[in-house]
């Protein structure tokens, strides 16, 4: 067995296998958020007041987050009992099937109220599976990475978010360019959902070729996994589950403020072309891609906690500047707003995989991460589009209240950062973790 300090890197297949789930998640949230702003509020939630239709569509969006903690309890439990690989294959299959089926749904005009109910049900199932996706991918990657480069290799998983945003934005941009509004409403909105099956196919093909995490394999050989349960995780690590929730709540809200509400605000409130909003988000996704590994690298080079606090603090001025720049209605400044916001989000996201992993021991890592992460998503990302829409209405169309709300969530994240207790990997974990090379995992 190789010592993890030798600096050998995880194999290409492992990187692809762990990135694709996050990529599919953010591809879906981008296309759903964008299509809600321009199509889905009319196709599934028709109402005389466009704001009511948008709120209903965002409500269905939130359901996909509310179901995540339930999925986290189920998949996290089995991920720590049976292994990372089989559970990750199952979660990706469920997520992919749900997204694909959304593209086949009849509209409100065809089946009435059953259309939004079916969409909401698929969002629930999708979110349930996503509750176990990120924690498993992170556990598998970080447990297979050199000790001094966990931040960098963990950040590669987060690249999936940027790639998903870029791919989703590119897909929607093409559709908005080549299709008329009538064509989008009639059938064009289905295309991005149906195309998701390609990502699922690639991910499943690669995941089925992976071996188990070496660190997990060691504790399974000792029989320790037979004693693992979700209740044991709740009993042993309640503090860090709460901390993980707090660590993610602001970043989740910030990301969905940029990628979901920001698009809706740019189109519906400012009256700028849809193509501008989506293309600016695409460029922001590229900034995210560049900054995620930078954040991971900084956390390896310096203290993990301090690096996280630094990027989290930047979200406060970034939130205010985001809306200030958008309100100028200058296309150039709209692009700059998205670049700044996404760059800050990328740096923070890049640190999360390693930071969250080191808050839990190997035997409870999958379930611990899987519980805290989706709870943060519910309290942050799931509520952001709806809360932002309500705050905008209450303030007479002024977005500063949204930036203040974002700042309050950031303070919660900073408190959680200070309270985090890093457990790290035990010496047994390190000795048990052979680092793979090439494509052999």
N, C-alpha and C positions, 0 to 999 in steps of 0.2 A: 504493500500500500504506500502511496505517495503522501508525503507530508503536505498539508495545505499551504504551508509557508513557502513552498517552492515556486509559487506564482503561476503554475499551469492553469489554463483557462477552461471554462465549461465548453462543451462541444457545440457546434453550429446547430445541430438538431435540437438540443436543449434550449438554446436561445430562441429559435423559431417557435418551438412548441409552447414556451411560456409567454412569448410576445403576442401570439395570435389571439389569445382569449381577450386580453386587454384591448387589442386592436378592434376586435369585433364589437366589444362593449361600446367604445367611443365612436366607432362608425355608426352604430345604431342610434346612440343618443344624438349625434350630429344630424343624421337624416331625419330622425323623429322630431327633434327640436326645430329644424329648418322647415320641414314640411308642415309642422303645426302652425308656424307663422304664416305660411302662404297657401296651404291646401287642406290639411287634415281637420282644421277647425270648421271647414265648410263641408267636407266629405262625410265626417263622422259625427260632428256636433253642430249641426246647423242651428242658428239662433238669430233673432232679429238684431240683437246687439252683438257685434263682432267680438267685443271684449268678453262677453259671456261664453261664446264659443271657444275662445282662446283659453279661458280659465278652465273650462271643462276638459279640453284637450290636455292642458298641463296637469289636470287632476289625474288623468289616466297615466300620464308620464310619471307622476309621483307614486302611483301604485306599484310600479316596477321597482321602486326603492323600498317601499314599506314591506314588501315580501322578502327582501334580502336577508334580514336577520333570521327569519325562519329557515331559509335555505342554509344560512351559515351554521345554524345549530345542527342541522341534519348532515350536510356534507363535511363540515368541520369535524364532527364526531367520527364519521367513517374514514376521513382522511388521516386522522391520527390512529385509527384502529387498523385499517386495511392497507393504507399507503396512499401516497400522493398521486401516482400514475392512474390507477383505475378510476378514482373519483374525478380527476381532471378530464378524462375521456368522456365521462358521463355528463359533466356540467357543460362542456363545449357542445355536445350533441343536443342537449335540451335548449340551450341558448340559440343555437343555429336554427333548429326546427321552429322555434317560436318566432324568430325574426322573419324567416322565410314565409311562414303562414300568414303573417301580417300583410304581406304583399298579395295574398290570395283572398283576403276578406271581401265580402260584399259590402257595399256602401249603405249609408242611411237611406238613400233613395230607393234601394233595392229591398231591404229587409227591416227598415225602421229602427226601433230602439235596440234590436238585437245586434246591430252593427257596432255601436260603441261599447256594448256589453262584451262582445267577443274580443274587441281590441283591448279592453281593460283586462280581460281574463288572460290573454296572451302576454300582456305586459306583466301580469302577476307571476305567471309561470317563468317567464324570462328572468325576472328579477330574482325569483326563488333560486334558480340555477346559478345566477351570477353571484349570489351570496357565498357560494363555495368556490368560485373560480379564482379570484385574485389571491386569496390566502394560500391556496394550493400551489399556484404558479410561483409565488414569492418563496414559499418554503422550499420548493424543489430547486429553484435557482440559487438561493442564498446558501443552502446546505451543500451545494456543489461548487462553491466559489472559494478562492483563496482568502484566507482570513483578512489580509490587509487590502483586499480589493472587493469586498462585499458590496460597498456602496456603489462602485462603478458598475459591476455586473448586475446588481439589483436594479440599477437605473435603466438597464436595457429593457427590462419588462415594461417600464413606464414609457419607453419609446412607442409601445403599442398604442398608447393613448394618442400621441402625436400623429402616428401613422394613420390611425382610425379617423382622426379629425381631417387630416389632409385628404385621405381617400374619399371620405364622405363629402367634404366640401367640393372636391373635384367632380365627383359624380353629380352632385346637385347643380353645380355651376354649368356643367355640360347640358343637363336637362333644361335649366332655365334659359340657356342660350338657344337650343334647337327646337324647343317645344313652346307652343302658345299656352296661355293660361287655361284655355278650354281643354287642350290636350292633357295638361297636367292634372286637371280635375277629373277628366274622364278615365285615364289609364296611366299617365306618365308617373304619378306618385308611387306606383307599384314597383317600378324598375329597381330603385336602390335597395328595397327590401329583398327582392328576389335575388339580386346579385350577391347578397351576403352568403349564399350557399357555397360560393367559390372559396371564401375564407374558411368556412367550416370544413370543407373537404381537405384543404391543405393542412389545417390544424389537426384534424383527426388522423390523417395519414402519418404525420410526423409523431404525434403523441403515442400512437400505438407501437412505435419502434423504441420508445424510451425504456430504460430500466429504472428501478426505484432509487430514491434518494439514498446515498450511502449512509448518511447519518441516521435516517429512519430505519434502514435495513439492520443496522447494528442493534438498535433498541428492540426491533422486532425479533431478532435472533435470541435476545435475552428473555423474551416472553413478556416484556414490560407493556407492550401494546394491548395485551389482554386485559390489563387493569385500567386502561385509559377510557375515559368517558367525558362527555361534555360537562357533566356535573363536576368531575374532577377539575376541569379547567376553570370553571366558575368558582370552585372552592379554593384553588391554589393561586389563581392570578386575577382576583376581582379588581384590584387596583389598576393593573396595567390594561385590563379590558376597557375600563372607564377612561384611562389615559389615552389609549389608542383612539377611542371615539372622539375625544377632545382634540387630539392631534390632527384628525382628518376633517373635522366639521367645517372649519373655515376654508381649507383648500378645496374641498368638494363644492362648497357654495360658490367660491370664486370661479372655479372652472365652469360651472353651469351658468353663472352670471355672464361669463364671456361667450360661451358656445351655444347657449339656448336663449336666455332672455336677451342678451346683447343683439342677436340677430333680429328677434321680434321687435325690440325697441328701435333699431335702426330702420326697419322697414315700416312698421305700423305707426310709430310715434314721430319719427323724423321725416318720413316720406321719401327716403332714399331708395334707389333701385335695389331689388332683391339681389341682383348680380353683384353689386358693390358689397353688400353685407356678407354674402357667402364667400366672395373672393378675399375680403379682408380677414375673415375667419380662417381661410385657407393659409394665408400668409402668416397669421398668428400661429397656426399649427406647425409651420416650419420653424418659427422661433422657439416653440415648445420643444421640438425635436432636438434643436441645437443645445438648449439649456438643460435638459434632463440629465444627460451624462456629465455635464459640468457640475451640477448639483451633487451627483453621486461621487464624483472625483473629489470635490471639496470636502465632503463628509469623510472620505477616507484619509485625506491629507490633514484635516483638522478635526476638531471634536464634533461628533455627530450631532449632539444636542445643540451646540452653538450654531452650527451651520443651518439647522432646521429653524432655529429662532430668528436668524438673520433673514432668511427668505420669507418667513411668515410675516415679519415686521414690514417688509416691503409691500405686502398686499394692501396695507392701509392707504399709503399715497397712490398706489396703482389703481385702487378702486375709484378714488376721487378723480384722478387724471383721466381714467377711462371715459367717464361720462362727460367730463369737461371737454375732452377732445371730440367725442361724438357729437356733442351739441353744437359744435362749430359748423357742422354739416360739410366741412371740407373733406373731400374724398381722401386726400393725402393724410390728413390728421386722423381720419377714421382708421386708416391702415396702421398708422403709428400707435393708436390706442390699442389695437389688437396685438401688435407686436410687443408692446411693453407689458400688457397684462399677461399674455401667454408666456412670455419669457420668464416672468416672475413665477407663474404657476409651474412651468417646466422645471425650474431650479428646485422648487420645494418638492414636487412629485418625485424627482430623481433621488431624493434622500430617503423616501418613505420605505422602500422595500427592505433595505438593510436595517434602518432604525426600528421599524415595527417588528422585524424578525428577532432582533436582539432583546426584545422585551419579554420573550417567552422561551422556555426550554423546548428542546426538540420534541419531546413526547406530547406536548400540548400546543405546539406552535401553530399548526394548521387551524385548529379550532379557536385559539386565542385571537389570531389575526382576523380570522373569518367573522368573529363576533364583533370586534371593535370597529373594523373597517366599514361594514354596511350600516352599522348604527350611526356612524359619522356621516355616511351618505344620505341616510334618511333625514337626519336633523339639519344637514347642510344642503347638499345638492338637490334632494327631492323637493324640499320646500322652497328653494330659492326662486324658481320661475313664478310660482304662485304668490309668494310673499312680495316679490319685486313688483308684480303686476298690481297687487293691492296697495302697496306703498305708493306706487306711481299715481294711482287713482286718488288716494287720500291726500297727496301733496299737490294736486292740481297739475300733474304732468312734470313735476320737477324731480329729477333722479337723485338728488343729494341724500334723501332719506335712505335710499338703497345703499349708498356708499357708507352711511353711518351704521346701518344694519350689518354690512360686511365688516366694518371695523370692530363692532361688538363681538362678532364671531371670531375674529382674529385674536382678540384679547383672551377668549376661551382657549384657543389653540396655544397661545404663549404660556398660559398658566399650566396647561397639560404638559407642555415641553419641559417646564421647570420641575414638574412633579414626576416625570418619567424615571423609572428605575430600570437600568439596563441589566438584564440577566446575562446576555451574551451566550456563547456556546461553551459548554463544559469541556474540560480537557479530554474527556472520553469522546465527545462529539468530534473534536478536532482530530484526534488520533484515528477515528473511525472513518474519516471522510476522504476517500481516495478521489483525487481531482482528475476528471476525465479530460482527454485531449481529442482533437479532431472531431469526428462525428460519432464516436463511440461513447455512449453514456451508460 
